[in-house]
Amino acid sequence: MPKSKRSKVVSLTKTAKKTLDHKKALVDSIRDSIDANTYVWLFSVGDMRNDGLQDVRKAWKGTGRIIYGKNKVVAKALGESVETEYKEGLVQMAKRLKGPVGLFLTSWEPKETQEWFSTFSRPAFARMGAIAPKTITLEAGPVLNFEGEPFPHSMEPQLRSCGLGTKLVKGVPSIEESYVVCKKGEKLSAEKARLLLLLGHMLATFRVKLGSHWSEEEGFVEGDDLSADAEEVDEDAMEE
């Protein structure tokens, strides 16, 4: 009788070795990118979105690389002390890899790089805890999405789950009186953020802020402090 897949024994030694091999390969890959590019930048993002980072990657394909997440491994690649730093001055970059920040590597001149990122932004849906930049109000009657179209009857349960007191009128989710979805300056709850998503209102903006940078010629150059602007990121998520 064949063994159940559930009874298969997994060697923890093999798993640990695979993890170590992966980290070593990542360290080597980061160091290869340092060798291939003139500048290494620290950056943070406002209203972090993976699709926003993907847009940046596409724009810089062949001319830049983003490394976001797994700061402990990245710091090891840079060097966590003067004795272990990969190249002189990189330890200062490693010391600033705290919290949700990443590295951007390119050979573009600093002025050109800063100008590009200063003009790059993408609209995004606000998340729970974000501060509403403006007031959004729904008028009495059929509930309309951002394009001015009424919601189908199948969406009514989702609208109600977000705190909207709807009822079906001729098969269309409707409200009897105007409803304030959010007020300017208030912190969004999970329900309000979800409702804004359903309605199609993008109240957040994805953008990248550059901080300090490093090059072999100049060494470490102090830039803006990114700690106040950075948003939490999953340390287990590695973006390449």
Buried (B, 14 or more C-beta within 10 A) or exposed (E): EEEEEEEEEEEEEEEEEEEEEEBEEBBEBBBEBBEEBBBBBBBBBBBBBEEBBEBBBEEBEEEBBBBBBBBEBBBBBBBBEEEEBBBEBBBBBBBBBEBBBBBBBBEBEBEEBBEBBEEBBBEBBBBEEBEBEEEBEBEEBBBBEEEEEBBEEEBBEBBEEBEBEBEEBEEBBBBEEEBEBBEEEEEBBEBBBBBBBBBEBBBBBBBBBBBBBBBBEEEBBEBEEBEEBBBEBEEEEBBE
